């Protein structure tokens, strides 16, 4: 136990848009593929998310939720926000989290070209007919081997995808969520539009980085118009689930253009895709992506990547790199991490098996057993 841990800056309350957070620790979105086959959340999922609220996290962001019934689903047993059954299932999750004292935000996601469904005969779509890099993810239901090349999206396809994001956001509000987060990161559809090698379009959505961020900005704007004062965040990343080494080719100049296009956001969430913050967030100029996001957008920023390393997490906050910290592996290993930091208790080590989606929600059950809840 150290005085640094006991007075950790992440324990301070924070107001994120209209959301009153009891501290600055957030649960990062992590795919668990634990819904029913039709995408309906389960009671087990309600227990899983509730465990983080009981454990003291200030904010919970859900796993990626698919936004329409045509092309957006990424994995089998991924939850959706498309049907009345989905809304009812998520309402049970939201109620359980609220009863334990935390706000919860729904992350809205469209897979685009890296939907695992293409192994089972589903058509995939993307900004251009470019085969994604890497291999399909067997752990998430893919058949392995290279991805299929998607069909290039038409203007009508783009309109349909945008409408799906808006409808899913409306369903999120109906389910009682406290806000939504647009998934524009990690190689999924909106990030495919932003990425130079997957976007070879010659229309208003292709070419310059200003054009390539246009679809994400449009989704943000249309959700804002539909839901007025409902908090709407945007998650961005340079790295991807299928390309850990990618960086925005224009470096700081690209970052400035991207962040300036998203000033309507309630917050920006900069993801690391399993990499350490220092590795993924530092630009050649020496500044960090997150600090630049705060400066350019004027919006609060959530930083991700190794934030269970408490000295680094403190430095991110005190160095004005970010306002809130999101934790993935650290939260899986320690659903009660904020409580542990409050008391100076040691953090439990991370077991890589927890990342396996078939391990699903066992960490929540293990935590309840440890805590005697």
N, C-alpha and C positions, 0 to 999 in steps of 0.2 A: 504494500500500500504506500502510495506517495502522495505528497500534498498536491502535485500536479494533477494526478488522477482525481483527487477529491474536489478540486476546483476547476475541473476541465471546462473550457469555454463552451463545449457542446451541450453542457447541462443547462445553459441559459435559455429561458423562453424566447420565442421568436414569433412574429406575425408574418406569415407568408400570404400575401394578398389579404383575403378575409379569413384565413385559417389561423387560429390561435394554437401554436405548438407549445407543448410543455417543455420541450428541449429541441435541440437541433439535430438529433439523430433520426434519420428516416430509413425505412426498409426499402431497399431497391427492388425494382420489378425483377422477378425470377420465374421463368417458365417451369411449371410443375406438372403439366398435362394430367391433371387429376379431376377434370370435369367428367360428366357423363358423355357417352358417344355423341349426343346431340348438342353438346356444349353447355349444358346446364350446371352451374356450380352446385356442390354437394355440402352436406353437413360437415364432412371432414374438412372441406376447405374453410368453412366458417370457423372451425376450431383452430385451424392453422393460422389464419389471419388474426384471430382473437388473441392467440398466444403472444404475438408481438405487442399488441396493445397492453395486455396485462403486464408484459415485461418492461413496459415503460417507454417504448418508442414514441417520439413526438408526432410522426407522420408515417403512414403506410401507403405505399404505392403498389398496386396490384401487378401481377404478371400481365403480359400482353394479352389483350382481349380482342378477338376478331370483330371487325366492324361491319361486315356485310356477308350475305349468304352466297355470293357468287365466286369471288376469287380471293378473299382476304385471309381465309383460315390458313395458319402456318402448319399446325400439327394436329394429329388426331388426339381427341380428348382435351383440346384447348378450349377454354371457356369463351363464350360469345356474349355480345350485348345486342342481339338482333331480334329475338323472339320474346313473347310475354313470359315464357318459362325461364328464359335467361334473366329477365328483369326480376322475377320473383325469387330466383335462386340467389342472385346477388343481393337482394334486399335482406335476406337472412344473414349473409356475410356482413353487410354494412351494419345491421342492427347489433350483431355480436361485437364488432369492433367499437362501435359507439358506446355500447354499454360498459366497455372497459376503458373509455375515456380518451380515445384517439380519433383524429380525422383520417379518412381513407379516400384516396384518389384512384380513379380507374384509368389504367393506361390503355389507349386505343391503338390498335395495330393492324396493319395490312401487310401481308407477307410479300406480295408481288412475286418476283421471279424465284424466291427461295422458299416457296411453299413446298412442304414435304409431300403434298398431295399429288405432285406430278408423277410419283412412282406408282400411283394407283389409278391413273387415267384422268386426273383432273387437269384441265388446261391452266397453265400459269401465264401471267401477263407481267409486263414490265415496261419501262420507258422505251427500251429498244430490244431488238431480238438478239441479245447478247447472252451467251451461256455464263452463269455465275461462276466465279472462281471457287476452287476447293471442291469438297465432296459432300454429298448429302449426309445428314446426321442420323446414323443408325439408331442412336439412343433416343431420338425423337420420332421414330416411326418411319424414317426414310429407308430406302432399299440399299443405300450405299452407292458408291460410284459417282460419276459426274452428274451435275444437275442438267436438266433439259434446258434448251434455249426457250425463253418465253416468247409469246406473241407480243409484238409491239402494240402498245395501247393506242387506241384511237381517241379522238376528242371526246366521243361519247363514253368511252371507258373511263376516261379521267373524270368526267362529270359524275359518273356512277360511283366511283371511288370516293369522291368528295362528299357526295350525298350520303354515302354509307358512314363516313366519319361523323357527319352532323347528326344523323339519326341515332348512331350509337351514343353520342354525347347526350342527346335528349333522353335516351333510355337510361343512361347513367344517372342523370338527375332524378328521373322517375324512381330509380332503385334506391335513392337516398345518398348517393355518393356526394362527397364534399367538393369535388372538382374532377377534372379529367386531365390526362397528360397525353399529348399527341406523340406517338412513337415515330420520330424522324431519325432514328439512329440504327446502328448495328447491322446495316446491310439490308434492311427490309425496304418496302416499296418507296417511301419518301426519301430514304437515304440512297436508294438506287437512282432516283432522279438527281440527287445532289452530286453523286459520284461521277467523275468524268468518264471513266472507262465503261460504265454501264449505261450511260446516257449519251446517245449519239444523235439525238433529235435535232432537227433544224427549225422547229417551230419556236413559240415563245417559251417553251419549257426546256430548251436545250441550248448548248453553246456556252455562253458565259456563266460564271458562278451565280451572277444575279438572276439569270434565267433559270438555272438549275434549282435554286432554292424557292422558286416561285410557287411550286405546288404546295410545299409545306406552309408557306405564308398564306396561300389561298385557303387551305384547310383551317388554319388558325383563324383567319378573318371570318370565314363563314360560320364556324362554331361560335365565335364571339357575337356575330349578328343574331344568331338563333337563340343564344342563351343569355345574352346581356351581361349580367354581373357575375356569372358562374366562373369560378377560377379555371383557367385553361393554361397548363404548362406545355412546354415542348422539350422533348429529349433529343439530344444530338450526340454524335460521336464521330471521331475520325476512323477508329478501328471498327471491325465488323466481325460477326460470328464466323464468316468464311474468308476473312482477310485481316489478320491481326496487325499487319505492318503498314496498312494504308494511312496516309496523312493527306490532308487537303493540299493539293499541289501548289497553290499560291500562298501557303503559310498564313502569316498574319493578315495579309491583304484579303485573302479569301475569308478568313474568320471575321474580319470587320464587315464585309459585305453580307455574310450570312446573318450575323447578329443584328445588323441594322435593319434587316428585312423582318425581324421577329419581335419588334417592340410592342406589339399588341399582347404578347404572352404575359401571363401572371408571373411566370418564372421560367428560367432555362435550366435544364438538367443535363450536365455534360457527363456522358458515360465513358467507361474505359474498356468495356468488354473483357472483363477478367484480368486486366493488366493494372499495374500500379499507377497511381495518379501521377507520380513524378515522371514515369516513363512516357505516358500518353498525353499529358497536359502541357508539357513544357514546349514552347515554340522556339525556333532558332534564335529569335531575338532575346530569349531569356525570360520573357514574361510567360504567364500561363494562359491557356485557353479560357479558363474560368474567370481569371481576373479581367481579361479582355472582354469577355461576355458581359460582365458587370458594368464595365466602363462604357461600352458601345451601346448596349441595349437599355441601360438604366434599370434593368430588372434584377430581382434577386436570382441567385444562382445556387444550384445544388451540385456539389462535387461528388465524384464516385471514383473508387479504386483504392483499396487498401486502407479504408478509413477506420478499420478496427485497430490499426497501429496508432495508438493514442497520441504519441508525440507528434506524428505527422498530421493527424487530424486536428490537433490544437494549432499547429503552424498554419494549416490551410485557413482556419477561421481568423486567427490573430493577424495573419499576413494579408487579409482582405482578398483572398483568392476565391472565397465562396461564403455563402450565408448559412447553408444547411449541408449536412453530410449524408449520403446514402450508402448503405452497407448491404452487401450481398452475402458473401461467404461468412463474414463476421456475424451477421444476423442469423444465418442458418445454424451456426455453431452455438450462438448465444442469443436465443430469443429474448432473454432478459438482460441484454448488454447494457442498456442505460442504468438499470438497477445495480449492476455490478460496478459500473464506473462511479456511481454515487457513493458506494460503500468501499471502493478500493479493492473489491474482490478480483481474483485472477480470472482472466477470460479462458474459456474452454478452448482447446485446440480444434482446428478445423479438420474434418475427415473428408477427403475428396469424394467419398461415396455419397455424401450429401448432395453433390451436384447432379448426380445421376437422377433423371426425372422419375425413374421407377422407384427411387427411394421416397418419392412424393413427399408426404407431409409428416413423416415419422419424427422429424426434429421437434415439432410442436408437442407430440405425445411424450417424447422423451423429456422435454422441458417441464411439462406438467407433472410428470412422475418425480423429477428432481425437486420441484418446488412444493410438492404435496398439494397442488391445487385440486 
